Every structure is written in C-alpha cells, then in structure tokens.
C-alpha cells in the first residue's frame, strides 16, 4: 500500500478502497452508506471469535487515537492479539493508520466507522456486551 504523507491523504483515499461507499457524495456531501457495512459490523463484533476484543478496540479508538502498544496496555491484551485484531479491523474498513509497518503507528476510526458508531452501539446493546 502506498505511504501517504499525511492523514488527509489516507482519509481522502478511503472512498476508493471501501466497497461501502460510492465515489460520488450523496445529499449533504455525505457518502452513500451501503447496508453491507452494518452486516460487516455484525459479523466482526457478534458472530466471530474475538468480537469482544474488537469491540473494545473500536470503543477505545472512538475516544482517542492510539497505537497498538497503548491499546494492549489499556485493554490488558497481548500485543500480538491486538495486532491481529487491528489487521482484521483495517482490512474491513473500520480503522486506518498512516503506516502500519512502523512501530508506534497510530490507529484511528475511519470516517465511515465514526459516522456509523451509533450502529456499533446498537449492536453492542442487542448482544448484551455493554
């Protein structure tokens, strides 16, 4: 993947990498949300092993950006476990980092995940994890 010189480059490129958004903005400038996004959230959080840890990571990153070591320390998880979950979340368009190959790379929620955080909270409430 191409290295971007700033976060703006990453965020600006998301609509081209995520299958959930069309390149052209809809009314009000917001991207079109495909219903598949909520299904992916359901799968990642409620229907797969590790969903609880991924939910904790998303919740933490919603409050503030963090690197893998900070996430592991705060959530009391093994560092390699956190790296695995970060990879899964990034591959599914939930989180983004400027350069995942760099130690200390900071992770953020994608704008799409931020926009759909209420759906994430709804899923947590429905499965009783919150």
C-alpha positions as CSV (number, residue, x, y, z in Angstrom):
1,X,0.0,0.0,0.0
2,X,1.2,3.5,-0.8
3,X,2.6,5.6,2.0
4,X,0.7,8.9,2.5
5,X,2.5,11.9,3.7
6,X,-0.4,12.9,6.0
7,X,-3.7,11.7,7.5
8,X,-5.5,13.8,4.9
9,X,-4.3,11.6,2.2
10,X,-5.5,8.5,4.0
11,X,-8.9,9.8,4.8
12,X,-9.3,11.2,1.3
13,X,-8.5,7.9,-0.3
14,X,-10.9,5.8,1.7
15,X,-13.8,6.1,-0.6
16,X,-11.8,4.4,-3.3
17,X,-10.8,1.4,-1.1
18,X,-14.0,0.7,0.8
19,X,-16.8,-1.2,-1.0
20,X,-19.3,0.5,1.2
21,X,-19.1,4.0,-0.2
22,X,-19.6,5.4,-3.7
23,X,-17.0,7.8,-5.0
24,X,-19.6,10.5,-5.5
25,X,-21.1,12.1,-2.4
26,X,-24.8,11.9,-1.8
27,X,-27.1,14.7,-0.4
28,X,-25.4,17.0,2.0
29,X,-21.9,15.8,0.9
30,X,-22.0,12.6,2.9
31,X,-21.0,9.3,1.2
32,X,-23.7,6.7,0.5
33,X,-23.8,4.0,3.1
34,X,-24.3,0.5,1.8
35,X,-26.3,-1.7,4.1
36,X,-23.4,-4.2,3.9
37,X,-21.5,-2.1,6.3
38,X,-23.8,-3.0,9.2
39,X,-23.7,-6.6,8.3
40,X,-19.9,-6.5,8.4
41,X,-20.1,-4.9,11.8
42,X,-22.4,-7.6,13.0
43,X,-20.0,-10.3,11.7
44,X,-16.9,-8.7,13.2
45,X,-18.4,-8.0,16.6
46,X,-21.2,-10.5,17.3
47,X,-20.6,-13.5,15.0
48,X,-16.9,-14.3,15.2
49,X,-14.3,-15.2,17.7
50,X,-12.5,-12.2,19.0
51,X,-15.6,-9.9,18.5
52,X,-15.5,-8.8,22.2
53,X,-11.9,-7.6,21.8
54,X,-12.6,-5.9,18.5
55,X,-15.5,-4.1,20.1
56,X,-13.2,-2.9,22.9
57,X,-10.7,-1.7,20.4
58,X,-13.3,0.2,18.4
59,X,-14.7,1.8,21.6
60,X,-11.2,2.8,22.7
61,X,-10.3,4.3,19.3
62,X,-13.6,6.2,19.3
63,X,-12.5,8.0,22.5
64,X,-9.0,8.7,21.2
65,X,-6.4,7.5,18.6
66,X,-3.9,5.1,19.9
67,X,-1.0,2.8,18.8
68,X,-1.0,-1.0,19.3
69,X,1.1,-0.9,22.5
70,X,-1.3,1.7,24.1
71,X,-4.3,-0.4,23.1
72,X,-2.7,-3.6,24.5
73,X,-1.8,-1.9,27.8
74,X,-5.1,-0.2,28.3
75,X,-7.2,-3.2,27.5
76,X,-4.8,-5.7,29.1
77,X,-4.5,-7.8,26.0
78,X,-1.5,-9.5,24.5
79,X,0.3,-7.2,22.0
80,X,0.2,-9.8,19.2
81,X,-3.5,-10.3,19.8
82,X,-4.1,-6.6,19.4
83,X,-2.0,-6.6,16.2
84,X,-4.2,-9.4,14.8
85,X,-7.4,-7.5,15.6
86,X,-6.1,-4.2,14.2
87,X,-5.3,-6.1,11.0
88,X,-8.8,-7.5,10.8
89,X,-10.5,-4.2,11.5
90,X,-8.3,-2.4,9.0
91,X,-9.0,-5.0,6.3
92,X,-12.7,-4.4,6.9
93,X,-12.6,-0.6,6.7
94,X,-13.2,0.1,10.4
95,X,-9.9,1.6,11.3
96,X,-7.0,3.3,9.5
97,X,-3.4,4.1,10.2
98,X,-0.8,6.1,8.2
99,X,1.9,3.4,8.1
100,X,1.1,0.1,9.7
101,X,4.7,-1.1,9.2
102,X,6.0,1.5,11.6
103,X,6.3,0.7,15.3
104,X,4.1,3.1,17.2
105,X,1.8,3.7,14.2
106,X,-1.4,5.5,15.5
107,X,-4.8,4.0,14.6
108,X,-8.0,6.0,14.0
109,X,-11.5,5.1,13.3
110,X,-12.3,5.6,9.6
111,X,-14.8,8.4,8.8
112,X,-17.3,5.7,7.8
113,X,-17.0,4.0,11.2
114,X,-17.3,7.3,13.0
115,X,-20.4,8.1,11.1
116,X,-21.8,4.6,12.0
117,X,-20.7,4.5,15.6
118,X,-24.4,4.6,16.7
119,X,-25.0,1.3,14.7
120,X,-22.0,-0.2,16.6
121,X,-23.5,0.8,19.9
122,X,-26.9,-0.6,18.8
123,X,-25.2,-4.0,18.1
124,X,-23.5,-4.0,21.4
125,X,-26.7,-3.3,23.2
126,X,-28.5,-6.0,21.3
127,X,-25.9,-8.7,22.1
128,X,-25.6,-7.6,25.7
129,X,-21.9,-6.7,25.7
130,X,-22.3,-3.2,27.0
